[in-house]
Amino acid sequence: MLTPKDTIDQTRAAFAWDIPKRYNIGVDICDKTALKTPDALALIDVGPDGHATQYTFGQLKALSNQLANLLSQSTAKGDRVGVLLPQSMHTAIAHIAALKLGAISLPLFTLFGPDALRHRLKDAGARTLITTPQEAAKIASIRADLPDLKTVLTTDDLTAALPHQSAEFTPVDTHADVPAILIYTSGTTGPPKGALHAHRVLLGHLPGVEMSHDFFPQQGDRIWTPADWAWIGGLLDVLMPALHHGVPVVACRFEKFTAEAAFALMAKHQIRNAFLPPTALKMMRQATQTPPEGVQLRSVASGGETLGASLITWGQSTLGTTINEFYGQTECNMIVSSCAALAPAEPGVMGFPVPGHDVAVIDPKTGAHCETGQDGQIAVRSPDPVMFLRYWNNPDATARKFVTTPDGTWLLTGDEGQLTTSGRIRFLARDDDVITSAGYRIGPGEVEDCLLTHPAVSLAGVVAAPDETRGAVVAAFIVLAPGHASSDALNDEIADHVKTRLAAHEYPRQIHVVDALPMTTTGKIIRAELRARLV
């Protein structure tokens, strides 16, 4: 755990990794607490009808042991176990049971269509799948394309079978570097790649989780996220770290997210900590500018898109806490974070390198470290406990992810950034998102943040549009806020809003009003799709 200090430098100096040679995530997030305090609350499972069922750590241990015994009849150490479930008790015990068994858990999103599921299950060679009866019907349509898939268990099957299984199970004694979780990238460009993580990945996440939630855990903490547990943000930023610390997790993912439902959930279940993606925060800001009754948040963390000053200010006044921005990716997550308990937020800047992680901005061609304020690529020194082992079945892509320099080996994130004078790291854009216009390099995030400060703009996505004179110009796709209608006059007003607040070369010369922006399932704007609309 991080030791709270007065400054980030003091906090970093006081931190040291403690990664045991033998370590199993399933044991850590379940059995460890169950042996000490079996009656401690672990999970509050909120169903679609709002009914909540509570589970203790003792119950999670018994249920996951029963499932591990059931899985052991058809699943061996190292086999991939697909978990195609929404946030629920069954999802938690599926991952815990697979990990105790020494298998590799494969999180899958319930909104995936057949093609997306076929690619992941086939590429991973999944042997077992745990899912709902509804999703099982989807799998049946592609089963012929999945020769490695031998067993499909539905939640109805578990309800019938688990009571007949023993609640005693001896977990496999795993090395910390043994593969544990296979998470596929969101795939905004090209087919998704499977990032293979070792059991140590959870321990690698802890400093970033603790920092982004102002020294998590504290007395009375209880955490929730609308982000699905099929993604690294839900699974390894919320569910598993919270259970590691013995903090109760609220399981609830709305079929359709609304600000009103989110506020009601947080008030009813006394949620103190939340990971809220930027899109969710923007929707909540549209709904209210006054503190919702009953909401008593201690910490809010967000990641995936840069937060602007107006959103930070809204969070402080409406949510009663400073939103801490963090940064990472499926291959190497939670490596940069803000922490209001250590330093005031710097809007538009992600935060400090998290203690334990050596993060730098480098020139990917030469390996040289960039000077303060100089554009470069965000990189992380290898090895690192949170870093992935490799891409599944893709050694070439794995090799391209790393570069060796005179001072070591670095993982390249593929993201452009800058080191600031305060020691923080500013995110600029993905390599292919940076806009070069008349010799100027423009990061879309800053323009999007500025657009969102206009009262008529609800959501915004910015990309480069080809231009014969300038090479490219800024093109903005916007979703209008309620009560506003599209017009040339409004477009001119919005463009001038950016021009007068940023710079003449950064304002959008094209504005396209759309009903919705293309988003990944993790809430990031798919800029590649926006660019394709301009061709």
RAWOPE-V467671 format. One record per backbone hydrogen bond with DSSP energy under -1.0 kcal/mol. CO is the residue of the C=O (numbers start at 1). NH is the residue of the N-H. If there is no record, write none. Layout:
BEGIN
co=CO nh=NH
co=CO nh=NH
END
This chain:
BEGIN
co=7 nh=11
co=8 nh=12
co=9 nh=13
co=10 nh=14
co=12 nh=15
co=21 nh=176
co=24 nh=28
co=25 nh=29
co=27 nh=32
co=30 nh=34
co=31 nh=35
co=33 nh=37
co=37 nh=40
co=38 nh=58
co=40 nh=57
co=42 nh=249
co=43 nh=55
co=44 nh=251
co=45 nh=53
co=47 nh=50
co=51 nh=47
co=53 nh=45
co=55 nh=42
co=55 nh=43
co=56 nh=60
co=57 nh=61
co=58 nh=62
co=59 nh=63
co=60 nh=64
co=61 nh=65
co=62 nh=66
co=63 nh=67
co=64 nh=68
co=65 nh=69
co=66 nh=70
co=67 nh=71
co=68 nh=72
co=70 nh=73
co=71 nh=74
co=71 nh=75
co=76 nh=79
co=79 nh=104
co=80 nh=127
co=80 nh=128
co=81 nh=106
co=82 nh=130
co=83 nh=108
co=88 nh=92
co=89 nh=93
co=90 nh=94
co=91 nh=95
co=92 nh=96
co=93 nh=97
co=94 nh=98
co=95 nh=99
co=96 nh=100
co=97 nh=101
co=98 nh=103
co=100 nh=172
co=102 nh=78
co=104 nh=81
co=105 nh=182
co=106 nh=83
co=109 nh=112
co=113 nh=117
co=114 nh=118
co=115 nh=119
co=116 nh=120
co=117 nh=121
co=118 nh=122
co=119 nh=123
co=120 nh=124
co=121 nh=126
co=127 nh=150
co=127 nh=151
co=128 nh=82
co=129 nh=153
co=130 nh=84
co=131 nh=155
co=132 nh=136
co=133 nh=137
co=135 nh=139
co=136 nh=140
co=139 nh=142
co=142 nh=145
co=143 nh=146
co=146 nh=149
co=151 nh=129
co=153 nh=131
co=154 nh=158
co=155 nh=159
co=156 nh=160
co=157 nh=161
co=158 nh=162
co=161 nh=164
co=162 nh=165
co=172 nh=174
co=174 nh=23
co=175 nh=178
co=176 nh=200
co=178 nh=199
co=180 nh=105
co=181 nh=197
co=183 nh=195
co=193 nh=185
co=194 nh=392
co=195 nh=183
co=196 nh=389
co=197 nh=180
co=197 nh=181
co=198 nh=201
co=199 nh=202
co=200 nh=204
co=201 nh=205
co=202 nh=206
co=205 nh=209
co=206 nh=210
co=207 nh=211
co=208 nh=212
co=209 nh=213
co=210 nh=215
co=210 nh=216
co=211 nh=214
co=218 nh=221
co=222 nh=272
co=222 nh=273
co=223 nh=250
co=224 nh=275
co=228 nh=231
co=231 nh=235
co=232 nh=236
co=234 nh=239
co=235 nh=240
co=238 nh=242
co=239 nh=243
co=240 nh=244
co=241 nh=245
co=242 nh=247
co=248 nh=223
co=249 nh=44
co=251 nh=46
co=258 nh=262
co=259 nh=263
co=260 nh=264
co=261 nh=265
co=262 nh=266
co=263 nh=267
co=264 nh=268
co=265 nh=269
co=266 nh=271
co=272 nh=298
co=272 nh=299
co=273 nh=224
co=274 nh=301
co=277 nh=281
co=278 nh=282
co=279 nh=283
co=280 nh=284
co=281 nh=285
co=282 nh=286
co=283 nh=287
co=284 nh=288
co=292 nh=295
co=299 nh=274
co=300 nh=324
co=301 nh=276
co=302 nh=326
co=307 nh=348
co=308 nh=312
co=309 nh=313
co=310 nh=314
co=311 nh=315
co=312 nh=316
co=313 nh=317
co=314 nh=318
co=315 nh=319
co=315 nh=321
co=324 nh=302
co=325 nh=338
co=327 nh=335
co=327 nh=336
co=329 nh=332
co=331 nh=388
co=332 nh=329
co=335 nh=354
co=336 nh=327
co=337 nh=352
co=339 nh=342
co=339 nh=343
co=346 nh=349
co=351 nh=425
co=352 nh=337
co=354 nh=357
co=358 nh=381
co=360 nh=379
co=361 nh=370
co=362 nh=377
co=363 nh=367
co=368 nh=363
co=371 nh=374
co=376 nh=417
co=377 nh=362
co=378 nh=413
co=379 nh=360
co=380 nh=411
co=384 nh=387
co=390 nh=196
co=391 nh=394
co=394 nh=398
co=395 nh=399
co=396 nh=400
co=399 nh=402
co=401 nh=412
co=403 nh=410
co=405 nh=408
co=408 nh=405
co=409 nh=382
co=410 nh=403
co=411 nh=380
co=414 nh=431
co=415 nh=378
co=416 nh=428
co=417 nh=376
co=418 nh=426
co=419 nh=373
co=420 nh=423
co=424 nh=420
co=425 nh=350
co=425 nh=351
co=426 nh=418
co=429 nh=416
co=430 nh=433
co=430 nh=434
co=435 nh=442
co=437 nh=440
co=440 nh=437
co=442 nh=435
co=444 nh=448
co=445 nh=449
co=446 nh=450
co=447 nh=451
co=448 nh=452
co=450 nh=453
co=451 nh=454
co=454 nh=457
co=456 nh=481
co=459 nh=479
co=461 nh=477
co=463 nh=475
co=465 nh=473
co=467 nh=471
co=470 nh=438
co=471 nh=467
co=473 nh=465
co=474 nh=509
co=474 nh=510
co=475 nh=463
co=476 nh=512
co=477 nh=461
co=478 nh=514
co=479 nh=458
co=479 nh=459
co=481 nh=484
co=487 nh=491
co=488 nh=492
co=489 nh=493
co=490 nh=494
co=491 nh=495
co=492 nh=496
co=493 nh=497
co=494 nh=498
co=495 nh=499
co=496 nh=500
co=498 nh=502
co=503 nh=506
co=510 nh=476
co=512 nh=478
co=518 nh=526
co=520 nh=523
co=524 nh=520
co=525 nh=527
co=526 nh=530
co=527 nh=531
co=528 nh=532
co=529 nh=533
co=531 nh=534
END
